[in-house]
Amino acid sequence: MKKYSYIIIGLLIFNSIQSQWINEKGKGYYKIGGWSLLADEHYTDQGIVDPNATRGLFISSFYGQYGLSKKINLIAYIPFLVKNYQFAQVSKTNGKVYEPRQEYNGFGDINLGVEYGLKTEGKWVFSTTLTLGVPTGKVQAGSDGSYQTGDGELNQLVQLNVGSGFGIGKQNFYLKSYFGMNNRTQGFSDEIHSYVETGTQLLKSKLLLLSRFHWIKPLYNGTLDASSSNGNIFANNVESVILGGEMALNIGEKWGISATITHPLFGRVIFKTQTFSGGIFFAL
Amino acid sequence: MKPLIFLLCSLFFSCSGIDLIDDYVPPTLRITSTLEEVPVGSSFEISASYFNNVGDFIQGASIQWTSLNPEIISVESDGNASTKKEGTAELVAQTVTEEGTQIEARIRITVISNVILDPDTETTVPETEDTENTNTTTTTPTLDITNRISEIFEQTSYQIEVDYQDENGNSTPELNWTSSDDSILEIDENGVLTAIASGVATVTVSVLVSNTTLIAENAIQVIALVMETVTSFSGNLETKSGYTLQGSFTLSKTDEGLELSLGEDYKASSTLPGLYVYLSNNTNTTAQAYEISAVSVFNGAYTYLLPASIELMDYQYLLYWCKPFNVKVGEAKIYD
């Protein structure tokens, strides 16, 4: 449940830095990285913070974006290793192990997308993106089914992206934003995605610093809940308001490294914890 | 320190840490017998269970019983008790915890009369078996039962008393005691009757006086021994989390076992995956709990049937718990 939501959020935030403008034809942007969270608290369905057994999630993934034409980019996100784990549950009183550490490793849900440049030149650029969440992960895994790596549904996220540049003094900044609608299936509620990102380059454009804000709001039109999930323990009606920051350092002419941190400001049915990610990117 | 661990774990793949569950609860000695009233002259066994500092039931724990009112109820150390007279007695169970602390539990039991007195008195029935009168007496011999009863609990005893005077005013006759049905009532030569089983029987006492047999009778109904016990507990569910949980419940004995009934006002959050309901003696963990069922009904009245192996006082709490993520949702105290 909460983990899946974080997979999506991680994907969107972790890889958004490079997609502010359409790649030229034949050019691409690729990244291999890891994304991780560890949580002993979560937001309830009423937005209240409650404790939970410490759960961890680590995703090793490949992200690729390729310019098919001057206006069309192909996008793929492949989480080739999703590791779900939970700490051992041990009695503080007598040291008895109530539940041993559990973990499940598997393939996650792939995201495939296409971005089309609506206006690719000028102060303001516009594009639209269609991303399909392909249910290639495992819906139920582990001893109780809760170590899943996918949600079992094919969702379609449609975004309208906008980007622009501006300056403050001698420093140039960029601003990008999108508004998206995620049509979810299998009884999950549809979602509205809102996203704002701004950043600037330092050290002769070798270092990029950026911050971002991401809000996912469910429409509460799904039918899936604990009474009708038929064994699927993914939570429905997940909401999150996430603040994040990223640093990307160009080391070579065509490659660099990046590190990201996010922090939830508010949520419903989602872990309350920071996430960390890092990776190597290539601009080829 | 914990945030640093989280940061390091998150950065370096995954952790193999542990969650320490704060599962301490005070060790408890719980009297599991639910007796409230017992009749005079009866015997019964009283029992208690010991739960350690994490709420685990310790089988075979050494529990010693004593009575603070042995003149009313006497009890052997193993819990076998017998009632002596009407009144209220307090029985004490004691044991020593693993930490060496002596703990105890107490129960007050009321001893009630085992018979219902018959207010009607019967007159003596003189039967003349031999009409040969050789004496001229001034006093007519009489025989009567002075403490007649109409009912008695089975498995209890009662001393029948008679009033007799012969023609010379003597009151020490050789009485003959009989029961019309020894399978229902037995009576010994001293007039002590023992109720054996349900039914009606007549006790007859007779004496032969100068060729005349005097007879007194008492028809008695033996009723089944039903000791007053607690058969149900009720309470209210209370959320202990950010999730909705409310409503009333009743845990009650039935012929088939226990029955947990949730009231019409019951409501639980349906957003949690893997919500389960448990019976437990520790509100901080489900490790020793009895898992009743996954929750499938989240609104309104619902009933869970529990196996006969579970007794009414085996568990003190109802727990609602998100099993996969070990989240305590709420609880209800079944009894104090």
Interface residues (C-beta under 8 A of the other chain):
Chain A: M1 G34 S36 L37 L38 D40 H42 Y43 T44 D45 Q46 G47 I48 V49 D50 P51 N52 A53 T54 R55 G56 F58 K83 Y85 F87 A88 Q89 V90 S91 K92 T93 N94 K96 Y98 E99 R101 E103 D144 G145 S146 D225 A226 S227 S229 I233 F234 A235 N236 N237 V269 T273 Q274 T275 F276 G278
Chain B: F6 L7 C9 S10 L11 F13 S14 C15 S16 G17 I18 D19 L20 I21 D22 D23 Y24 N53 V54 S241 G242 Y243 T244 S269 S270 T271 L272 P273 G274 L275 T285 A287 V295 S296 V297 F298 C322 K323 P324 F325 N326 V327
